[in-house]
Amino acid sequence: MTPLTAVVTGASSGIGAATARLLRGHGWRVIAVARRADRLAALAAETGCETFVADLTDASAVDALRAHVAASGPIHAIVAVAGGAIGTDTVESADAADWMRMFDINVLSAQRVIAALLPALRAGARERGVGDILAITSTAGQIAYETGGGYNAAKFALRGMMHALRLELAGEPLRVMQVAPGMVRTDEFALNRFGGDAEKVDALYEGVEHPLTAHDIAELVVHAIEAPAHVNVDELTVRPVAQAAQHKLIRRPLAVRED
């Protein structure tokens, strides 16, 4: 049997990079996919992963990825991390172009990659007995909130697509899974959303004890795809303890109540 192989998108930073690192630590062969060649080169030097530079909103780039993967042998997992949020506009004031961009990077990029790589995944499932498709969704795809309408819409769509995909692939040994994080602090996600305004990023996390990290999410991803073959983690919602719900965020140190 060939080494277990995972294709990880959005691998140049944050959750994608953390997932590639952890999978390599577990002995997987990793094909790390992202737009930024310099970031991928640094990740390859650090971890020994393979890389493929592609903008997944470009169908021709996904076609090239499909050809590259097909030439390198079967794969055993697709981890779709690529995505992001743009802006904090209300529905009334939103720029439709921003919403179209969010739909493209969060939903259509995942659809393109999954559709393109399913033949290679099926080949891997014949070897391993199971193949995995796991998407990083978000609690923003479960509960809406003010000034998040565009990102909510994209993540609700991605979540719905993954649920539909599970039904469509029923009967094959292919697991379709989601990890839906709440508040995660990474180097770039919030900074990109706020247009590079570091003060707004700091205010978002101010006083919150231990937001989740990219490594926290990577650990859950690896656990899901390394679970026994008959176990499907349909949808795993994960938040920091300080975030009891989407609207309930504690901005002070956590402490046990006195009797």
C-alpha positions in Angstrom: 0.0 0.0 0.0 1.2 3.5 -0.8 1.7 5.9 2.1 -1.5 7.6 3.3 -1.8 10.8 1.3 -3.8 14.0 2.1 -4.5 17.0 -0.1 -4.8 20.1 2.2 -6.0 23.4 0.7 -5.5 26.8 2.3 -2.1 25.4 3.5 -0.1 28.6 3.4 -1.2 29.8 6.9 -3.5 29.2 9.8 -5.5 26.0 10.1 -4.4 24.7 6.7 -0.7 25.0 7.6 -1.2 23.6 11.1 -3.1 20.6 9.6 -0.3 19.9 7.1 2.3 20.1 9.9 0.4 17.7 12.1 -0.4 15.2 9.3 3.3 15.1 8.4 4.0 14.5 12.1 1.7 11.5 11.9 3.5 10.1 8.9 1.1 11.2 6.1 2.3 12.3 2.7 0.8 15.8 2.3 0.2 17.8 -0.9 -0.2 21.3 0.4 -2.2 23.6 -1.9 -2.4 27.4 -1.7 -1.8 30.6 -3.7 1.3 31.9 -2.1 4.4 30.0 -3.4 6.8 31.5 -0.8 4.6 30.4 2.1 4.3 26.9 0.7 8.1 26.7 0.1 8.7 27.6 3.8 6.2 24.9 4.9 7.8 22.3 2.6 11.3 23.2 4.1 9.9 22.8 7.6 7.8 19.7 7.2 8.8 17.8 4.0 5.4 18.2 2.5 4.8 18.4 -1.2 3.3 21.6 -2.6 1.1 22.8 -5.4 0.6 26.5 -6.1 -3.0 27.2 -7.2 -5.7 29.8 -6.9 -8.7 27.5 -6.4 -11.1 30.1 -7.7 -9.6 29.5 -11.1 -11.1 26.4 -12.7 -8.0 25.9 -14.9 -5.8 25.8 -11.8 -8.0 23.1 -10.3 -7.7 21.2 -13.5 -3.9 21.4 -13.2 -4.2 20.2 -9.6 -6.3 17.2 -10.7 -3.7 16.3 -13.3 -0.8 16.6 -10.7 -2.6 14.4 -8.2 -3.6 11.8 -10.8 0.0 11.5 -11.8 1.3 11.0 -8.3 -1.0 8.2 -7.2 -4.1 7.6 -5.1 -5.0 9.9 -2.2 -6.8 9.1 1.0 -8.1 12.4 2.3 -9.2 15.8 1.0 -9.0 18.5 3.7 -10.7 21.6 2.4 -9.6 24.5 4.5 -9.3 27.4 2.0 -11.8 30.2 2.7 -12.1 33.5 4.5 -14.3 36.4 5.4 -14.3 39.9 3.8 -15.6 42.9 5.7 -18.2 43.5 8.4 -20.9 45.2 6.4 -24.6 44.9 7.1 -26.8 43.2 4.5 -28.1 46.7 3.6 -24.7 48.2 3.0 -22.8 45.2 1.7 -20.9 45.2 -1.6 -22.2 42.3 -3.7 -18.7 41.8 -5.1 -17.4 41.0 -1.6 -20.2 38.4 -1.2 -19.5 36.8 -4.5 -15.8 36.6 -3.6 -16.6 35.0 -0.3 -18.9 32.4 -2.0 -16.2 31.6 -4.5 -13.4 31.1 -1.9 -15.5 29.3 0.7 -17.9 27.2 -1.4 -17.1 27.0 -5.1 -13.4 26.4 -4.4 -14.3 23.4 -2.2 -16.7 22.1 -4.8 -14.2 22.4 -7.5 -11.5 20.5 -5.6 -13.7 17.8 -4.3 -15.2 17.1 -7.7 -11.7 17.1 -9.3 -10.1 14.8 -6.8 -12.9 12.3 -6.2 -11.4 9.8 -8.7 -8.1 9.8 -6.9 -9.8 9.5 -3.6 -11.9 6.5 -4.7 -8.6 4.8 -5.8 -7.2 5.5 -2.3 -10.4 4.1 -0.7 -10.0 0.8 -2.6 -6.5 0.5 -1.0 -7.3 1.8 2.5 -10.9 0.7 2.8 -12.1 4.3 3.4 -11.6 7.8 1.9 -12.1 11.1 3.7 -13.5 14.5 2.6 -13.3 17.0 5.5 -14.2 20.7 5.2 -13.5 23.4 7.7 -16.8 25.1 8.0 -17.7 27.5 10.9 -20.2 28.2 13.6 -21.0 31.2 11.3 -22.6 28.5 9.1 -24.9 27.4 12.0 -26.0 30.7 13.6 -26.2 34.1 11.9 -25.0 37.3 13.5 -25.2 41.0 12.7 -22.5 42.3 10.2 -21.7 38.8 9.2 -24.3 38.2 6.6 -22.0 37.5 3.7 -19.8 35.2 5.6 -22.8 33.5 7.2 -24.3 33.0 3.8 -21.1 31.4 2.4 -20.5 29.1 5.4 -24.2 28.1 5.5 -23.8 27.2 1.9 -20.7 25.2 2.4 -22.3 23.3 5.3 -25.3 22.5 3.2 -23.1 21.3 0.3 -21.3 18.9 2.6 -24.5 17.5 4.0 -25.7 16.9 0.4 -22.5 15.4 -0.6 -22.7 12.8 2.2 -26.1 11.7 0.9 -24.9 11.6 -2.7 -21.9 9.4 -1.8 -23.9 7.1 0.5 -23.1 3.4 -0.3 -19.4 4.2 -1.0 -16.7 3.9 1.7 -16.3 7.6 1.7 -16.6 9.7 4.8 -17.9 13.3 4.5 -17.1 15.3 7.6 -17.1 18.9 8.9 -15.2 20.7 11.7 -17.0 23.9 12.6 -14.8 26.2 14.8 -16.0 29.1 16.8 -13.5 31.8 17.9 -10.0 30.8 16.6 -7.1 33.2 16.8 -4.8 32.9 13.8 -2.3 35.2 12.2 -4.4 36.3 9.3 -8.1 35.5 9.3 -9.4 38.4 11.4 -6.7 40.8 10.0 -7.9 40.1 6.5 -11.5 40.4 7.5 -10.9 43.9 9.0 -8.8 45.1 6.1 -5.5 45.0 7.9 -6.8 47.0 10.9 -4.8 45.4 13.8 -6.6 47.5 16.4 -9.9 46.0 15.5 -8.4 42.5 15.6 -7.0 43.2 19.1 -10.4 44.5 20.2 -12.1 41.3 18.9 -10.0 39.1 21.2 -9.6 41.5 24.1 -10.1 39.8 27.5 -11.0 36.4 26.0 -9.1 33.7 27.8 -7.6 31.2 25.4 -9.3 31.5 22.0 -8.8 28.4 20.0 -5.6 28.0 18.0 -5.0 26.6 14.5 -3.2 23.7 16.1 -6.3 22.9 18.2 -8.4 22.6 15.0 -5.7 20.6 13.3 -5.7 18.0 16.1 -9.5 17.5 15.6 -9.1 17.2 11.8 -6.4 14.5 12.2 -8.4 12.7 14.8 -11.4 12.6 12.5 -9.6 11.2 9.5 -7.6 8.7 11.6 -10.7 7.4 13.4 -11.7 3.8 12.7 -13.0 3.4 9.1 -16.7 2.9 10.2 -16.7 6.2 12.2 -18.0 9.3 10.4 -17.7 12.6 12.3 -20.6 14.3 10.5 -20.2 17.7 12.1 -18.0 18.6 15.0 -18.7 22.0 16.6 -15.8 23.4 18.7 -15.5 26.6 20.6 -13.2 27.9 23.4 -14.6 27.5 26.9 -14.9 31.3 27.0 -17.4 31.2 24.1 -20.5 29.5 25.5 -22.4 30.4 22.3 -22.1 32.6 19.3 -23.5 35.5 21.3 -22.1 34.6 24.7 -18.4 35.5 24.9 -16.7 36.0 28.3 -14.1 38.7 28.3 -12.5 38.1 31.7 -10.5 35.3 33.3 -12.5 32.2 33.9 -13.0 31.3 37.5 -15.0 28.8 39.5 -17.9 30.4 41.4 -17.7 30.6 45.1 -20.3 28.7 47.1 
